[in-house]
Amino acid sequence: MKIIRILILLLFCTQWAIGQVAEPKGVEIVFLRYLVTNDKSLEDGIIKQNDGVYSLYCRGVSSKDITEKISHFTKFIQVNPRYGLANVYANRGLAYNELEKYDSAIVDFDKAIVLDKKDPYPHYFKGASLASLEKHDQAIESYTEAISLDNKFVLSYYMRGMSFLNLKKYENALKDFGLVIENNKSFVYMAYLMRGIAFMELEQYSKALEDLKKAKELETGDQKNAEDLMNKVLKRMEKNK
């Protein structure tokens, strides 16, 4: 969400320079700084010193209760402040996702996309919601849009690969999981595991075993999952002799 915060500040500075918005004062300045820095101390200060709209935003971000979080964000949107709307729609969408209210989440992500066309995250989050609804073709479109805005957004490649896997488009899945393996250590275990499954479904068993063995050797992963899949591959190999 860092990209959203930076773009909000740049947009404000442009509008202020051409006289479209008034110079921010008091808590607005603090809030703009908070959107850019995500400084927890600024968030706490806004909550403690202000009962207005920006406090609602910060209370929504900091709340542990999902229903309460949605309530704060909804009130913030109803007041319609000058700053933070794209961010708050995205955050409320994430909260709806946690409640498995995926249709409501998608509506909010779409609103965030309209308000900030350059940020890849709402597209990614929308894709995840669509995938949860088993709408994998549409999910792929959203992940692809996120990638077009940030071609280093590795998690979008991984999730798009998962949707390709669900649609049995194994060759496409191989490409996405391969990109994850090449570019990100955090998801390499799952990428090897999922690419191993794709190779298995394509009956490329030696490549499947190679990937699953690499997954098993990684300390960050669950060795049992890799072992179980390796056994599944070996059984298929035996059956196809």
CORGILIN-V479480 format. One line per field, one symbol per residue. psi: psi as a letter, one per 30 degrees, with the letter a starting at -180 (. if undefined). A space follows every 50 residues. Layout:
# CORGILIN-V479480
psi=???
This chain:
# CORGILIN-V479480
psi=feeeeeeeeeeeeeeeeggfllkllbfeeeeeeeeefhjeeeeeeeeefk gaefeeeeeeefkfjeeeeeeeeeeeeefilfkgeeeeeeeeeeeeeegg ieeeeeeeeeeeeefjffkfeeeeeeeeeeefggieeeeeeeeeeeeffj ggieeeeeeeeeeeeeggieeeeeeeeeeeeffjfegeeeeeeeeeeeee fggieeeeeeeeeeeefkffljeeeeeeeeeeeeeeeeeg.
